Amino acid sequence: MASNDNNDQFPKVQGGGSLILAWQVKNKHVLVVGGGEVAAGRILNVLNANANVTVISPSSGLNPEVRHRIANDEVTHIDRVFEPSDLEILPPSNGPPDMVLVAIDDPDASTQIWKLCKEHRIPANIADVPPECDFYFGSVHRDGPLQIMVSTNGKGPRLAASIRKWIGTQLPVGVGDAIERMGVLRTKLRQMAPSPEEGPGRMKWISKISDAYSWDDMCSLTDEDMDNLLTFYAPDKVPHLDMLKAMRGGRAEEDIDVFDGSFGFSVVA
């Protein structure tokens, strides 16, 4: 029998939640059934994730945004209602879709599509019908590479939107740009030290950089600063921002004195 001595050492299970993941649908085939306002939002969500999208809806049911997507060849449009064979052969890939999003004002038809998706083992979301969803769309704050999703597990979408807006107001200005610059630094570092053995060292050094520089500092780094910063990876150092700025124009670290104000004289960083 297990001891109760360690009960407080581990997190308690909180059932009833969803497994929140970043689903990589780039180049995957997504079928959207419907062409109204809800469908427009779903289409934008998956286009932002670089999916290939097919929309099935009579032209009479398309709202202005969906018409815009079709006119600009951002999606493939089939001008008719859904047919069961669409889950088997669907243009432009002429194969089954990888995901189905249903947004039509016909509960019976929606449920029928849901059941067909289950038969074909295709993940699906039926708008506004939580029991007929393999996944939910949360309320997302987006700032460049930064995405923060708030989910109420289908219980309060408007509350999720309110919480998402509040979170957005609390974030530093330029946080997305700072993350973008950090991504550039990580890519450059991986190119410079590509071996798997370097992995722990890369992660440790990047963590030190992330802790040392503010959001504004990261945003201010130029490509030259990035290259100069990488010279501090091998000795496992984190230079002061003033040092990086002083190195601009090709100056070497050893030729620069940086005054830090601590003791009243210049020190070599």
C-alpha positions in Angstrom: 0.0 0.0 0.0 1.4 3.5 -0.9 2.4 5.7 1.9 0.6 9.0 2.5 3.8 10.8 3.5 4.3 12.2 0.0 0.8 13.3 -0.7 1.7 17.0 -0.5 4.8 16.7 -2.7 2.9 16.2 -6.0 0.2 18.3 -7.8 -3.3 17.1 -7.4 -5.2 15.9 -10.4 -7.9 18.4 -11.5 -10.2 16.5 -13.8 -12.6 18.2 -16.3 -10.0 20.1 -18.3 -8.7 19.9 -21.8 -5.3 19.1 -23.0 -4.2 22.4 -24.4 -1.7 21.9 -27.3 -0.2 23.9 -30.2 -1.6 21.9 -33.1 0.8 22.2 -36.1 -1.6 22.2 -39.1 0.9 23.8 -41.5 0.2 22.4 -45.0 -2.6 20.2 -43.5 -6.0 20.1 -45.3 -8.8 21.7 -43.3 -12.4 21.5 -44.4 -14.7 24.3 -43.3 -18.5 23.6 -43.8 -20.3 26.9 -43.8 -19.6 30.4 -45.0 -21.1 32.8 -42.3 -19.5 34.8 -39.5 -18.5 31.9 -37.4 -17.0 30.1 -40.4 -15.0 33.3 -41.2 -13.4 33.2 -37.8 -12.6 29.5 -38.1 -11.0 30.1 -41.5 -8.8 32.9 -40.2 -7.7 30.7 -37.3 -6.4 27.9 -39.6 -5.0 30.3 -42.2 -3.0 31.9 -39.5 -1.6 28.4 -38.8 -0.7 28.0 -42.6 -3.3 25.3 -43.3 -4.7 24.6 -46.7 -8.4 25.4 -46.5 -11.4 24.2 -48.5 -14.8 25.9 -47.8 -18.0 24.1 -48.7 -21.0 26.5 -48.8 -23.5 27.7 -51.3 -22.5 31.2 -52.6 -25.7 32.6 -51.2 -24.5 31.7 -47.6 -21.1 33.5 -47.8 -20.4 36.5 -45.7 -18.2 39.4 -47.0 -15.0 38.1 -45.2 -15.3 34.6 -46.6 -16.0 36.1 -50.1 -12.8 38.1 -49.7 -10.8 34.9 -48.9 -12.2 33.2 -51.9 -11.6 36.1 -54.2 -8.0 36.3 -53.1 -7.4 32.6 -53.6 -6.7 32.1 -49.9 -9.1 29.2 -49.8 -10.6 26.7 -52.2 -14.4 27.1 -52.5 -17.0 24.5 -53.4 -20.3 26.1 -54.2 -22.8 23.6 -52.8 -23.9 21.9 -49.6 -21.8 19.2 -47.8 -21.8 15.7 -49.2 -20.6 12.6 -47.3 -18.1 11.8 -50.0 -16.3 15.1 -49.1 -14.7 13.2 -46.2 -13.1 10.8 -48.7 -12.1 12.9 -51.8 -11.9 16.6 -51.5 -10.1 19.1 -53.8 -7.5 20.4 -54.1 -5.6 17.4 -52.6 -8.2 14.9 -53.8 -7.9 13.1 -50.5 -9.6 13.2 -47.1 -9.4 16.3 -45.0 -7.2 16.3 -41.9 -9.6 18.4 -39.9 -13.3 19.4 -40.2 -14.8 22.6 -38.9 -18.6 22.8 -39.1 -20.3 26.2 -38.8 -23.9 26.0 -40.2 -27.3 26.8 -38.8 -28.6 23.3 -39.1 -28.3 21.2 -35.9 -29.4 17.9 -37.6 -27.0 18.3 -40.5 -24.2 19.3 -38.1 -24.7 16.2 -36.0 -24.8 14.0 -39.1 -21.4 15.4 -40.3 -20.0 14.9 -36.8 -21.0 11.2 -36.9 -19.5 10.8 -40.3 -16.2 12.3 -39.1 -16.2 9.8 -36.2 -16.6 7.0 -38.7 -13.7 8.3 -40.7 -11.6 9.1 -37.6 -11.3 12.8 -38.6 -11.0 15.3 -35.8 -13.9 17.7 -35.9 -15.4 20.8 -34.3 -19.1 21.5 -34.5 -19.6 25.2 -33.6 -21.5 25.9 -30.4 -22.1 22.2 -29.7 -19.3 21.3 -27.1 -20.4 17.6 -26.9 -19.7 17.3 -30.6 -16.2 18.6 -30.6 -12.8 16.8 -30.5 -11.2 20.2 -29.7 -12.2 23.8 -28.8 -11.2 27.1 -30.1 -10.0 29.3 -27.2 -9.7 33.1 -27.1 -6.2 33.9 -28.4 -4.0 36.9 -27.8 -1.5 37.3 -30.7 1.6 39.4 -30.9 3.9 38.1 -33.6 5.2 34.8 -32.5 3.5 35.1 -29.1 0.2 33.3 -28.7 -1.7 33.0 -25.5 -4.9 31.0 -25.5 -7.6 31.2 -22.8 -10.1 28.3 -22.7 -13.2 27.8 -20.6 -13.7 24.3 -22.1 -16.8 25.6 -23.9 -18.5 26.9 -20.8 -18.0 30.7 -21.2 -16.6 31.9 -24.5 -17.3 35.6 -23.8 -15.6 35.3 -20.4 -12.6 33.8 -22.1 -12.5 36.8 -24.5 -12.6 39.1 -21.5 -9.8 37.4 -19.7 -7.7 37.3 -22.9 -8.1 41.1 -23.4 -7.1 41.7 -19.8 -4.0 39.5 -20.2 -3.1 41.5 -23.3 -3.1 44.8 -21.4 -0.7 43.4 -18.8 2.0 42.4 -21.2 5.0 44.6 -21.9 4.9 46.7 -25.1 7.1 45.0 -27.7 7.0 41.6 -26.2 6.4 40.0 -29.6 9.3 41.7 -31.1 11.6 40.6 -28.2 10.5 37.0 -28.7 11.2 37.3 -32.4 14.7 38.5 -31.7 15.3 35.7 -29.3 14.2 33.2 -32.0 16.7 34.7 -34.3 19.4 34.3 -31.7 18.5 30.6 -31.1 18.6 29.9 -34.8 22.0 31.5 -35.1 23.3 29.6 -32.1 22.1 26.3 -33.4 23.9 27.0 -36.7 27.1 27.8 -34.8 26.9 24.9 -32.4 24.7 22.3 -34.2 25.8 19.0 -32.4 23.3 17.3 -30.1 26.0 17.3 -27.4 25.8 21.1 -27.4 22.1 21.0 -26.6 22.3 21.4 -22.8 24.9 24.2 -23.1 22.8 26.0 -25.7 19.7 25.9 -23.5 21.6 27.0 -20.4 23.2 30.0 -22.2 20.0 31.1 -23.9 18.3 31.0 -20.5 20.9 33.2 -19.0 20.5 35.7 -21.8 16.7 35.7 -21.4 17.1 36.4 -17.7 19.7 39.1 -18.1 18.1 41.3 -20.8 14.8 43.2 -20.5 12.2 43.1 -23.2 13.4 46.5 -24.5 17.0 45.3 -24.5 16.1 42.3 -26.7 14.1 44.5 -29.1 17.0 46.9 -29.5 19.5 44.2 -30.6 20.7 44.6 -34.2 21.9 41.7 -36.4 25.5 42.8 -35.6 24.7 42.7 -31.9 23.4 39.2 -32.3 26.6 38.1 -34.0 28.7 39.8 -31.4 26.6 38.2 -28.6 27.3 34.8 -30.0 31.1 35.2 -29.4 30.3 35.1 -25.7 28.7 31.6 -26.0 31.9 29.6 -25.8 33.2 31.2 -22.6 29.6 31.0 -21.3 29.4 34.7 -20.5 26.6 37.2 -20.7 27.9 40.6 -21.7 26.3 43.9 -20.5 24.2 45.6 -23.1 26.7 48.5 -23.1 29.4 46.1 -24.2 27.4 44.9 -27.2 26.7 48.5 -28.2 30.4 49.4 -27.9 31.4 46.4 -30.1 29.4 47.8 -33.0 31.5 48.7 -36.0 33.9 45.7 -35.6 35.5 46.5 -32.3 36.8 43.6 -30.3 35.8 42.9 -26.7 39.3 43.2 -25.3 39.7 46.6 -26.8 36.7 48.1 -24.9 36.4 49.5 -21.4 32.9 49.6 -20.1 32.1 51.9 -17.1 29.6 50.3 -14.8 29.4 53.0 -12.2 29.9 50.7 -9.3 33.4 51.7 -8.1 34.1 54.9 -9.9 36.4 53.5 -12.6 36.3 51.6 -15.9 36.3 47.8 -15.9 36.8 45.4 -18.8 33.7 43.3 -19.0 
